[in-house]
């Protein structure tokens, strides 16, 4: 028997949802091969990577902590991706949101200010949206490719944050480390579970997921975005504005990435540092697609991606492997997802091998 690909009469809805599960299973199988190639016991490697981080309450709290920015960014990116707008620069928008929120926190200082946290959320959203407005304006005005522009702006944002923490915002009492002063109590998100780092930003992320579900799945504006992304000609015929979809898709992604940056500096970090860029913006792209651009799927995909971050830390401690191994697992997950997605529109067909069919082997 000889396998070949056959186009389906129509895209398989079942395979659309089974594809992420298949990608996860293939990633686990790839992990076994990876640990064996690195000279580690494969089963022990998977146990350390996927089970050890969740051994106690603190581990579960860290899982939800790291999933918080992924949920926020993932929902925003899903809105743009549904509209056919490819925002690859959420990492830069995350950084700008953290910078704008830090400006508010430094202004407040140690004063008691009940308005500080709401103002920081708004500032973070504004910073991320302004950074996303650059590729939106360039695409709207001159048709510039938003993929390249948003991606290049990530490095500009990183340099801007570095200049601030090495220069005007540098903590004079910070022993020359590139960081700002620690935020006052008014500018810190309250902790949800005593003895952990899980903060109220997690609740904010759940609210955003709910709002994203209503907007994307139950609103006319969300329907417009989806039609514009899947059938641009039909959207134009219906009178839907392509310009509006571009702006809405990019600004929504930028604003929520900025809010995620705010939760990071006002949550576990408590200050802005040169290491604010943790890769959440890039990882959230995988989260959005593993979650099928659906808020419920994004919730579970965020937990999975957060587990990969924690697993990298565990592998560094217990297996003497670099923590960057988590990025290898992220890459495998994306690779297997793309491979599995092939079978949404195609299916395997087994044919009996014939000499004529194998004639290419003689060449």
Order of alpha helices (4+ residues) and beta strands (2+ residues): beta-alpha-alpha-alpha-alpha-alpha-alpha-alpha-alpha-alpha-alpha-alpha-alpha-alpha-beta
